[in-house]
């Protein structure tokens, strides 16, 4: 029996399109007050999972519920608790900011004495109050996403499903958007759950929990700290030049499992208890190979390191 605080639940969720298994056995239990990051490459199944949870698609098999309502047998009651923001801007560009929010409020059955003060409150919250009379088509990309969020929030949903909402917007807008999400979860006294799909590992690190998704399956789940701990003492940062030579030499070391470029340095994933031997070997072999060895040191894994590692484990 699930806790009453679990607002999003899925068990054995499958969705097939012909021979293609877009979602293949997804289980989720997301409580109130949690931001859950669904992370994976394009085609991993993130969008299909969200469309199943919003009720836009019917699962081939498995069950899902929102706020205790089954999406299979109580879809309308479940949708009444959902706010959804898709990848692409899907509001009406010829309507003003206020008119768009009013439309979505009235579609959900809110009367003017309910939606109008709520609209003003939401627009202030997302920073669009001074643009309430501007047509949506004249907004910047980041402002359009904020309008989409405002429209999703107008009915005070218990669950927010956000499908790559910051793709294609500038870094400042991404930061603003995340500040809004964090504030929303922290100030909502009766609790709201958020699932956000993202290809960005820095955004995943902001979530309370993360599910790495690949080929329609969640291959690992946990807090960012728990996931990073899978590679404790196994990531080395190597500095020197030229990087292509350092990469070529590093991958030949028997203690090294993987080498990736991170800006002007390399991240090496080494076998357990091999960090010190690898550092000593590389200093000698890089100098002998005509390269410059500047430094090598163990560093904490980042989520990208973990995702690459887990993807390789799946292929093994």
Residue pairs with C-beta under 8 A, 6 or more apart in sequence:
2 9
2 29
3 31
4 68
5 31
5 32
5 191
6 29
6 30
6 31
7 30
7 31
7 32
7 66
7 67
7 81
7 158
7 159
7 191
7 192
7 193
8 28
8 29
8 30
8 36
8 53
8 64
8 65
8 66
8 159
8 193
8 195
9 28
9 29
9 30
9 63
9 64
9 65
10 26
10 27
10 28
10 29
10 49
10 52
10 53
10 62
10 63
10 64
10 65
11 27
11 62
11 63
11 64
12 25
12 26
12 27
12 61
12 62
12 63
13 23
13 25
13 26
13 27
13 28
13 49
13 52
13 59
13 61
13 62
13 63
13 64
14 21
14 23
14 24
14 25
14 26
14 59
14 60
14 61
14 62
15 21
15 22
15 23
15 48
15 52
15 57
15 59
15 60
15 216
16 22
16 60
21 215
21 216
22 45
22 48
22 216
23 45
23 48
23 49
23 52
23 59
23 216
24 45
24 215
24 216
24 217
25 62
25 216
25 217
26 45
26 49
26 62
26 216
26 217
26 218
27 218
28 36
28 64
28 195
28 211
28 218
30 36
30 193
30 195
30 209
31 191
31 193
32 158
32 190
32 191
32 192
32 193
33 185
33 188
33 191
33 192
33 193
34 185
34 193
34 194
34 208
34 209
35 181
35 182
35 185
35 194
35 196
35 206
35 207
35 208
36 193
36 194
36 195
36 196
36 207
36 208
36 209
36 210
36 211
37 195
37 196
37 197
37 198
37 203
37 204
37 206
37 207
37 209
37 210
37 211
38 46
38 49
38 50
38 195
38 196
38 197
38 198
38 211
38 213
39 46
39 197
39 198
39 199
39 201
39 204
39 210
39 211
39 212
39 213
39 303
39 307
40 46
40 197
40 199
40 212
40 213
40 214
41 199
41 214
42 199
44 213
44 214
44 215
44 216
45 213
45 215
45 216
45 217
46 163
46 164
46 197
46 213
47 87
47 163
47 164
47 197
48 57
48 216
49 197
49 213
50 84
50 161
50 163
50 195
50 197
51 57
52 58
52 59
52 64
52 71
53 64
53 66
53 71
53 82
53 161
53 195
54 79
54 82
54 84
54 161
55 71
55 75
55 78
55 79
55 82
58 72
59 71
59 72
63 70
63 71
63 72
64 70
64 71
64 72
65 71
65 78
66 78
66 79
66 81
66 82
66 158
66 159
67 78
67 81
67 158
67 159
69 75
69 77
69 78
69 81
70 78
71 78
80 108
80 155
81 157
81 158
81 159
82 157
82 158
82 159
82 160
82 161
83 152
83 153
83 155
83 157
83 159
83 160
83 161
84 152
84 160
84 161
84 162
84 163
85 145
85 148
85 149
85 152
85 160
85 161
85 162
85 163
85 165
86 148
86 163
87 163
87 164
87 165
87 167
89 136
89 141
89 144
89 145
89 148
90 148
91 100
91 136
91 144
91 147
91 148
91 151
92 99
92 100
92 103
92 136
93 135
93 136
93 137
94 135
94 136
94 137
95 103
95 135
95 136
96 132
96 133
96 134
96 135
96 136
97 123
97 128
97 131
97 132
97 133
97 134
97 135
97 136
97 139
97 147
97 150
98 119
98 123
98 132
98 133
100 136
100 147
100 151
101 115
101 119
101 122
101 123
101 147
101 150
101 151
101 154
102 115
102 116
102 119
104 151
104 154
104 155
105 114
105 115
105 118
105 119
105 154
105 155
106 115
108 154
108 155
110 118
110 154
110 155
115 154
118 154
118 156
119 132
119 150
119 154
120 129
122 150
122 153
122 154
123 129
123 132
123 150
125 150
125 153
125 180
125 183
125 184
126 146
126 147
126 149
126 150
126 153
126 180
127 146
127 176
128 143
128 146
128 147
128 150
131 139
131 143
136 144
136 147
139 147
140 173
141 168
141 169
141 170
141 173
142 169
142 170
142 172
142 173
142 176
142 177
145 165
145 166
145 169
145 173
145 177
146 176
146 177
146 180
148 165
149 162
149 165
149 177
149 180
152 160
152 162
153 160
153 184
157 192
158 191
158 192
158 193
159 192
159 193
159 194
159 195
160 184
160 192
160 193
160 194
160 195
160 196
161 194
161 195
162 181
162 194
162 195
162 196
162 197
163 197
164 197
164 198
164 199
165 177
165 196
166 173
166 174
166 177
166 178
166 198
166 200
166 203
167 199
169 177
174 200
174 203
178 203
178 206
181 194
181 196
182 206
184 192
184 194
185 192
185 194
196 203
196 207
198 204
201 302
201 303
201 304
201 307
204 210
204 224
204 303
205 224
205 302
205 303
207 224
208 223
209 221
209 222
209 223
210 221
210 222
210 223
210 224
210 227
210 303
211 218
211 220
211 221
212 218
212 219
212 220
212 221
212 227
212 306
212 307
212 310
213 219
214 310
214 311
214 314
215 314
219 310
219 311
219 313
219 314
220 227
220 230
220 306
220 310
224 303
227 303
227 306
228 300
228 301
228 302
228 303
228 305
228 306
230 301
230 306
230 309
230 310
231 269
231 301
231 305
231 306
231 309
232 300
232 301
233 272
233 273
233 275
233 298
234 269
234 270
234 271
234 272
234 275
234 301
235 267
235 268
235 269
235 270
235 298
235 299
235 300
235 301
235 302
235 305
236 267
236 268
236 270
236 275
236 278
236 279
236 296
236 297
236 298
236 299
237 262
237 265
237 266
237 267
237 268
237 295
237 296
237 297
237 298
237 299
238 246
238 250
238 265
238 266
238 267
238 268
238 282
238 295
238 296
239 264
239 265
239 266
239 294
239 295
239 296
240 246
240 286
240 291
240 292
240 293
240 294
240 295
241 291
241 292
241 294
242 291
243 261
243 264
243 265
243 266
245 286
245 289
245 290
245 291
246 266
246 286
246 291
247 259
247 261
247 266
249 282
249 285
249 286
249 289
249 291
250 256
250 259
250 266
250 268
250 282
251 258
251 259
252 285
253 278
253 281
253 282
253 285
255 270
255 271
255 274
255 277
255 278
255 281
256 268
256 269
256 270
256 271
256 274
256 278
257 269
257 270
257 271
258 268
258 269
258 308
258 309
258 312
259 266
259 267
259 268
259 269
260 266
260 267
260 304
260 305
260 308
261 267
267 299
267 302
267 305
268 278
268 296
269 305
269 308
269 309
270 278
275 298
278 296
279 296
279 297
282 293
282 296
283 293
283 296
286 292
286 293
287 293
